[in-house]
């Protein structure tokens, strides 16, 4: 798998939160505003936010969920007077296939096109808020034109035309949807670029990296699942209570009304589950955020890497809990001729070299490994995922290229290099054995490199 395609747990938390938010919005009073014959919906805001934050394919999935929830609402709770909304129901429109096309095509296009436009906008540096606003307006307008255009093509008896959103943009609420969408996504873009959000995300990632907190989060989710089960029983009891009232007062609602009642109870249960998912994600992220305070107390202040004690404690804990057949990766690394670098350019430059190396390692091993400082110019990389073995060569090549690009003043030392050694930990192994294997491999690697030093090119 390509390095850029690997996602951390924060990505999945974000995606789950957006999906839960979309379902909550679709099944709540905040999601729809009913006009005379059609409803204004704010669910596209979540589709656009998903496309902006996660990408076009995730935005497409959000569009599919939007289509399903819209179809459900049109089937179960839409009034016959809201004729435009009835067309989205394959069970009530009289044209099931046309209703499915009307539901899915515009929403899928909305998520995909918005994601592609936002990807282009993110690559720019100037006038980004304006470009975000234009991309949002374009995607939302395309969505509305597709909706009304398909209504015209698939349901000509409705009297709707594709240009209705333009000619009657105020009376059918297009202005409200466009303004709300643009304002919301511009705000999302502003928050993503803010120092506060970036700092918060970094702290949450640090808390997630500290594996010792995982069991607490599991217990937290388990407790929340128990509460959700209790909520489910309350919902079912509500339905049974309504049935008892119907029987007691000899109300004969008919089979259709009973089906609608069941559907509304199911809608309430799904919305309730989405709410509990949101609560669970918020609790986990808050916990990880405050857990980062302890993690930071175990970090090397100068480089931002974990300190030696933290790294050894984490590795020792993991080695004791490894199952048979499982492996972990440990890499030892140091900067070649670091004493010469310090003597030649001073300790300030030497410190900058170490800080740069740590940042390069953290960036390239993001989501895969812990980077720690063992002392001086000696660093360690620890990874719990054995599948990184397939990509390790490519990662280290990229780290080498980025480290080589660091500008060195003068010409006495032309290019910065480092040496590294690798060892694999298995069940029953002690940290000292893992360390010695990597250290031995490091010095063998360093010896080979020094045999092929080309002083004429300034390599060290």
C-alpha positions in Angstrom: 0.0 0.0 0.0 1.3 3.5 -0.9 2.4 5.5 2.1 0.0 8.4 1.2 -2.9 6.1 1.2 -2.4 4.8 4.8 -4.9 6.4 7.2 -4.5 6.8 10.9 -7.3 6.3 13.5 -8.0 10.0 13.5 -9.1 9.7 9.9 -11.6 7.0 10.7 -12.9 8.8 13.7 -13.4 11.9 11.5 -15.2 9.9 8.8 -17.4 8.1 11.4 -18.3 11.4 13.0 -19.3 13.0 9.7 -21.5 10.1 8.7 -23.1 10.1 12.2 -23.7 13.8 11.9 -25.2 13.4 8.5 -27.7 10.8 9.7 -28.5 12.9 12.8 -29.1 16.0 10.6 -31.3 14.0 8.1 -33.5 12.6 10.9 -33.8 15.8 13.0 -35.8 19.0 12.7 -32.5 20.8 11.9 -32.1 18.9 8.6 -35.1 20.0 6.7 -37.2 23.2 6.4 -40.6 22.5 4.8 -42.0 25.0 2.3 -45.2 24.8 0.3 -44.4 22.0 -2.0 -40.7 21.1 -1.4 -38.3 21.0 1.5 -35.0 22.9 2.0 -32.3 20.5 3.3 -29.1 21.3 5.1 -27.7 17.7 4.8 -25.6 18.7 1.8 -23.5 20.7 4.2 -22.1 17.5 5.7 -21.5 16.0 2.2 -19.5 19.2 1.3 -17.6 19.1 4.6 -16.7 15.5 4.1 -15.5 16.2 0.6 -13.4 19.1 1.9 -11.9 17.4 4.9 -11.4 13.8 3.6 -11.5 13.9 -0.2 -13.7 13.1 -3.3 -14.3 9.4 -2.7 -15.3 10.0 0.9 -17.6 12.8 -0.3 -19.1 10.4 -2.8 -19.9 7.9 0.0 -21.5 10.8 2.0 -23.6 11.6 -1.1 -24.8 8.0 -1.2 -25.9 8.2 2.5 -27.6 11.5 1.7 -29.5 9.7 -1.1 -30.6 6.9 1.2 -31.8 9.2 4.0 -33.6 11.5 1.5 -35.4 8.5 0.0 -36.4 7.3 3.4 -37.8 10.7 4.4 -39.7 11.0 1.2 -41.2 7.5 1.7 -42.1 7.7 5.4 -42.7 11.3 6.6 -43.3 13.5 3.6 -46.8 15.0 3.2 -48.7 14.5 0.0 -48.8 18.2 -0.3 -45.1 18.3 -0.7 -45.3 16.8 -4.2 -41.7 17.7 -5.1 -40.5 15.6 -2.2 -42.8 12.6 -3.0 -40.9 12.2 -6.3 -37.9 11.0 -4.4 -39.7 8.0 -3.0 -39.7 4.9 -5.3 -42.7 3.6 -3.3 -44.9 6.7 -3.7 -44.0 8.4 -7.0 -45.4 5.7 -9.2 -42.0 5.5 -11.1 -39.6 3.6 -8.8 -36.6 3.5 -11.1 -36.8 7.2 -11.9 -37.0 8.0 -8.2 -33.9 6.0 -7.5 -32.0 7.9 -10.3 -33.3 11.2 -9.0 -32.2 10.3 -5.4 -28.7 9.0 -6.2 -27.2 10.7 -9.2 -27.3 14.4 -8.0 -26.0 13.5 -4.5 -23.2 11.3 -5.8 -22.2 14.0 -8.3 -22.3 16.6 -5.4 -19.8 14.7 -3.2 -17.5 13.7 -6.1 -17.3 17.1 -7.9 -17.0 19.0 -4.6 -14.1 16.8 -3.5 -12.3 17.2 -6.8 -12.7 21.0 -6.7 -11.6 21.2 -3.1 -8.5 19.1 -3.9 -7.5 21.7 -6.5 -8.2 24.6 -4.1 -6.1 23.1 -1.4 -3.0 23.3 -3.7 -3.3 27.0 -4.0 -1.9 29.6 -1.5 -3.6 32.8 -2.6 -7.3 33.8 -2.1 -8.1 30.4 -0.7 -11.4 31.5 1.1 -12.7 33.0 -2.1 -11.8 29.8 -4.1 -13.5 27.6 -1.4 -16.6 29.8 -1.7 -16.7 29.5 -5.5 -16.1 25.8 -5.4 -18.8 25.3 -2.9 -21.3 27.4 -4.8 -20.4 25.7 -8.1 -20.9 22.2 -6.6 -24.1 23.1 -4.8 -25.6 24.8 -7.9 -24.6 21.8 -10.1 -26.4 19.6 -7.6 -29.6 21.7 -7.7 -29.6 22.0 -11.5 -29.2 18.2 -11.7 -32.1 17.6 -9.3 -34.5 19.9 -11.2 -33.2 18.8 -14.6 -33.9 15.1 -13.7 -37.3 16.1 -12.3 -38.1 17.7 -15.7 -36.7 14.7 -17.7 -38.1 11.8 -15.5 -41.3 13.4 -14.2 -42.5 15.9 -16.9 -46.0 15.9 -15.3 -44.5 17.7 -12.3 -44.2 20.9 -14.3 -40.6 21.5 -13.0 -37.9 22.8 -15.3 -34.2 22.6 -14.9 -33.8 26.4 -14.7 -36.2 26.7 -11.7 -33.3 27.1 -9.2 -32.1 30.1 -11.2 -35.4 31.8 -12.1 -37.1 31.1 -8.8 -34.0 30.9 -6.6 -35.6 32.8 -3.7 -39.1 31.3 -3.6 -37.7 27.7 -3.5 -35.1 28.4 -1.0 -32.0 28.1 -3.2 -30.6 31.3 -1.8 -30.7 29.9 1.8 -29.0 26.6 0.8 -26.3 28.3 -1.2 -25.5 31.0 1.5 -25.5 28.3 4.3 -23.3 26.0 2.3 -20.7 28.7 1.3 -20.6 30.1 4.9 -20.2 26.7 6.5 -17.4 25.4 4.2 -15.5 28.7 4.3 -15.7 28.5 8.1 -14.5 24.8 8.0 -11.5 25.9 5.8 -10.6 28.7 8.1 -10.7 26.4 11.2 -8.5 23.8 9.4 -5.9 26.5 8.8 -6.0 27.9 12.3 -3.2 27.4 14.7 -5.5 26.3 17.5 -7.0 23.4 15.4 -3.6 22.3 14.2 -2.2 22.3 17.7 -5.3 20.3 19.0 -4.9 17.7 16.2 -1.2 17.3 17.1 -2.1 16.7 20.8 -4.8 14.2 19.9 -2.4 12.3 17.7 0.2 12.2 20.5 -2.5 10.8 22.8 -3.4 8.1 20.2 0.2 7.1 19.8 0.5 6.3 23.5 -0.9 2.7 23.2 -1.3 2.4 27.0 -4.6 4.5 26.8 -6.3 2.1 24.3 -7.9 -0.2 26.9 -9.5 2.8 28.6 -11.0 3.9 25.4 -12.3 0.4 24.8 -14.0 0.3 28.2 -15.5 3.7 27.4 -17.0 2.5 24.1 -18.2 -0.6 25.9 -20.1 1.5 28.5 -21.5 3.6 25.7 -22.7 0.5 23.8 -24.5 -0.6 27.0 -26.2 2.7 27.3 -27.2 2.6 23.7 -28.8 -0.9 24.2 -30.8 0.6 27.1 -31.9 3.4 24.8 -33.0 0.8 22.2 -35.1 -1.0 24.7 -36.8 2.4 25.6 -37.6 3.0 21.9 -39.1 -0.5 21.5 -41.2 0.1 24.7 -42.4 3.4 23.2 -43.7 1.5 20.1 -45.4 -1.1 22.3 -47.0 1.6 24.4 -48.4 3.3 21.3 -49.9 0.0 20.2 -51.5 -0.5 23.7 -53.1 2.9 23.4 -54.4 2.1 20.0 -56.0 -1.1 21.3 -57.4 0.4 24.5 -59.3 3.2 22.7 -60.4 1.0 19.8 -58.4 3.1 17.3 -58.1 1.3 13.9 -55.2 3.0 12.1 -54.9 0.4 9.3 -51.9 -1.5 8.1 -50.3 1.5 6.3 -50.3 3.6 9.5 -48.8 0.7 11.5 -46.0 0.4 8.9 -45.4 4.2 9.1 -45.3 3.9 12.9 -42.7 1.2 12.8 -40.7 3.2 10.3 -40.7 6.2 12.5 -39.5 4.1 15.4 -36.7 2.7 13.3 -35.8 6.2 12.2 -35.6 7.2 15.8 -33.4 4.2 16.7 -31.0 4.9 13.8 -30.7 8.6 14.8 -30.2 7.5 18.4 -27.3 5.2 17.4 -25.8 8.0 15.3 -26.0 10.3 18.4 -24.2 7.7 20.6 -21.5 7.3 18.0 -20.9 11.0 18.0 -20.8 11.1 21.8 -18.3 8.2 21.8 -16.0 9.8 19.3 -16.1 13.1 21.2 -15.3 11.4 24.4 -12.4 9.4 22.9 -10.9 12.5 21.2 -11.2 14.5 24.5 -9.5 11.7 26.4 -6.7 11.4 23.9 -6.3 15.2 24.0 -5.7 15.3 27.7 -3.6 12.1 27.5 -1.2 14.0 25.4 -0.2 16.1 28.4 1.4 12.9 30.0 2.9 12.0 26.6 4.5 15.4 26.3 6.1 15.1 29.7 7.9 12.0 28.2 9.2 13.8 25.1 12.6 15.2 24.3 12.0 19.0 24.5 14.5 20.0 21.8 13.6 17.6 19.0 10.0 16.7 19.8 10.8 12.9 19.7 9.8 10.6 22.6 12.5 10.4 25.2 14.5 7.2 26.0 12.5 6.2 29.0 9.1 6.5 27.2 10.3 4.5 24.3 11.8 1.7 26.3 8.7 1.5 28.5 6.4 1.3 25.5 8.5 -1.4 23.7 9.0 -3.5 26.9 5.2 -3.4 27.5 4.5 -4.5 23.8 7.1 -7.3 23.8 5.5 -8.8 26.9 2.1 -8.8 25.2 3.1 -10.0 21.7 1.4 -13.2 20.6 3.2 -16.0 18.8 3.9 -15.1 15.2 3.6 -11.4 15.8 6.5 -9.1 15.1 7.5 -5.5 15.8 10.2 -3.4 14.1 13.0 -1.5 15.8 15.4 0.8 14.0 18.5 2.4 15.5 19.9 5.5 13.7 22.6 8.2 14.1 23.9 11.1 12.0 27.3 10.3 10.3 30.2 12.4 11.5 28.0 14.4 13.9 30.9 15.5 16.1 32.6 16.9 13.0 29.4 18.8 12.1 29.3 20.3 15.6 33.0 21.2 15.6 32.8 22.7 12.1 29.5 24.7 12.2 28.7 24.9 15.9 26.2 23.3 18.2 23.3 25.5 17.0 23.6 24.1 13.5 24.0 20.6 15.0 20.8 21.0 17.0 19.0 22.1 13.8 20.3 19.0 12.0 18.8 16.7 14.8 15.5 18.6 14.8 15.2 18.4 11.0 15.9 14.6 11.1 13.2 14.0 13.7 10.6 16.0 11.7 11.5 14.1 8.5 11.1 10.8 10.3 7.8 11.8 12.0 6.4 13.0 8.7 7.4 9.8 6.7 6.5 7.4 9.5 3.3 9.2 10.4 0.6 6.8 11.7 3.1 3.9 11.6 5.8 4.4 14.2 7.1 6.1 17.3 10.2 8.2 16.9 12.4 8.5 20.0 15.7 10.0 21.0 18.0 7.5 22.7 20.7 10.2 23.4 23.0 12.6 21.6 22.6 12.0 17.8 21.2 8.5 18.3 17.5 8.0 17.5 15.2 5.0 17.4 12.1 4.2 15.4 9.6 1.7 16.8 6.7 0.3 14.7 4.0 -2.1 15.9 2.9 -2.9 12.3 4.9 -5.8 10.7 3.4 -5.0 7.3 5.6 -1.9 7.2 8.4 -4.3 6.1 7.2 -4.1 2.5 7.4 -0.3 2.4 10.5 0.2 4.7 12.9 0.5 1.8 10.9 3.2 0.0 10.3 5.1 3.3 14.0 5.2 4.1 14.9 6.3 0.6 12.5 9.2 1.0 14.0 10.1 4.4 17.5 10.0 2.9 16.4 12.3 0.0 14.8 14.8 2.3 17.7 14.8 4.7 20.2 15.3 1.9 18.3 18.4 0.9 19.2 20.2 4.1 21.5 23.1 3.3 25.0 22.9 4.8 27.0 26.2 4.9 30.4 26.2 3.3 32.0 23.3 1.4 33.8 21.3 4.1 30.8 19.0 4.6 28.8 18.8 1.4 25.9 16.3 2.1 24.4 15.1 5.4 24.0 11.4 5.8 22.9 8.9 8.5 23.3 5.2 9.2 20.7 2.9 10.6 20.3 -0.7 11.8 17.2 -2.9 11.9 16.0 -5.6 14.2 12.7 -7.5 14.6 11.1 -8.2 18.0 9.1 -11.4 18.7 7.2 -12.8 21.6 9.5 -13.6 24.6 12.2 -11.2 23.5 13.7 -8.6 25.9 14.3 -5.0 24.9 18.1 -5.3 25.5 18.2 -8.1 22.9 16.2 -6.0 20.4 18.5 -3.0 21.0 21.7 -4.9 20.7 20.7 -6.5 17.3 19.7 -3.1 15.9 22.9 -1.5 17.3 25.1 -4.2 15.7 23.3 -3.8 12.4 23.8 0.0 12.6 27.6 -0.2 13.0 27.9 -2.8 10.3 25.9 -0.5 8.0 28.1 2.5 9.1 31.3 0.5 8.4 30.1 -0.4 4.9 29.1 3.2 4.1 32.5 4.5 5.3 34.3 2.1 3.0 32.6 3.8 0.0 32.9 7.4 1.1 33.7 9.7 -1.9 35.5 12.6 -0.3 35.9 14.3 -3.7 32.1 14.9 -3.8 32.0 16.1 -0.2 30.0 13.1 1.1 30.3 12.1 4.7 
